[in-house]
Amino acid sequence: MDITLYETSPSRSLRCRWTLLELGLDYESIEARPLFHSDELKLVNPMGKLPAATIDGRPLFESAAICIALADAHPEKGLIAQPGSWDRALHDQWTCFTLAELEAWLWHSAKHTFIYPEEERIAEVIAPNGQEFRKGATVMNDVLMDADHLVGGAFSVTDIIASFALNWGRRAGLTDGLDEVNGYLDRLYQRPHCQLVQPE
Ligand SMILES: N[C@@H](CCC(=O)N[C@@H](CS)C(=O)NCC(=O)O)C(=O)O
């Protein structure tokens, strides 16, 4: 595979870099921070956001979609449940859940903390967003009481996708008391290729 990853750190690009490292794939890395919203980046991601990738010359965006495409292209590595299997349905469930019930709240808070111009920020959204994140993270905490990983009893790309959002919440102080989530993240930090930024 001929892979180019447009990335910047720290950002959701780290999901893609972690997946590439777990799969042992070579890739060209383009540090794209100066390219944010440029016409050049919009050829790969019409939003001009990161991450974005080209895989064998074809553009692909959305961090989860990039990770899944890479893992699916290498079934022999066992990093993702096979399409059509029940484990794959669970993978889809946790991926959608992560993006909708965890990450969307964090991103909305980020926009109102440091992305929007100061005069457009609404401080009042931060607390309710945190509460909504906690609802989702509590569901994951319950699941992790009986499992070390989210799908199939082993590490998979599902963990890469979900843990990024959980760790983002942890760094924002939103996982206090969610011991299973914090233990899960602590275990993932031990993986040699882990790209999660640990809380200070
Ligand atoms: N859902 C997208 C989110 C992409 C995204 O918003 N990336 C941020 C960096 S983490 C970005 O490009 N921000 C610049 C902006 O929103 O203009 C994904 O997971 O790839």
The ligand as a Tripos MOL2 file, in Angstrom:
@<TRIPOS>MOLECULE
LIG
   20    19     1     0     0
SMALL
NO_CHARGES

@<TRIPOS>ATOM
      1 N1        -14.1570   13.7950   12.9460 N.3       1 LIG1
      2 C1        -12.8790   14.2020   12.4170 C.3       1 LIG1
      3 C2        -12.4040   15.4080   13.1710 C.3       1 LIG1
      4 C3        -11.3010   16.1250   12.4490 C.3       1 LIG1
      5 C4        -10.9410   17.4010   13.1700 C.2       1 LIG1
      6 O1        -11.8020   18.1950   13.5530 O.2       1 LIG1
      7 N2         -9.6380   17.5960   13.3440 N.am      1 LIG1
      8 C5         -9.1630   18.7720   14.0340 C.3       1 LIG1
      9 C6         -7.8380   18.4560   14.6820 C.3       1 LIG1
     10 S1         -8.0640   17.2090   15.9430 S.3       1 LIG1
     11 C7         -9.0220   19.8940   13.0510 C.2       1 LIG1
     12 O2         -8.6470   19.6760   11.9250 O.2       1 LIG1
     13 N3         -9.3100   21.1000   13.5120 N.am      1 LIG1
     14 C8         -9.2200   22.2940   12.7290 C.3       1 LIG1
     15 C9        -10.5780   22.8650   12.4720 C.2       1 LIG1
     16 O3        -11.5820   22.3640   13.0110 O.co2     1 LIG1
     17 O4        -10.6620   23.8180   11.7200 O.co2     1 LIG1
     18 C10       -11.8740   13.0360   12.5510 C.2       1 LIG1
     19 O5        -12.0250   12.2210   13.4890 O.co2     1 LIG1
     20 O6        -10.9600   12.9360   11.7250 O.co2     1 LIG1
@<TRIPOS>BOND
     1     1     2 1
     2     2     3 1
     3     2    18 1
     4     3     4 1
     5     4     5 1
     6     5     6 2
     7     5     7 1
     8     7     8 1
     9     8     9 1
    10     8    11 1
    11     9    10 1
    12    11    12 2
    13    11    13 1
    14    13    14 1
    15    14    15 1
    16    15    16 2
    17    15    17 1
    18    18    19 2
    19    18    20 1
@<TRIPOS>SUBSTRUCTURE
     1 LIG1         1 GROUP 0 **** ****
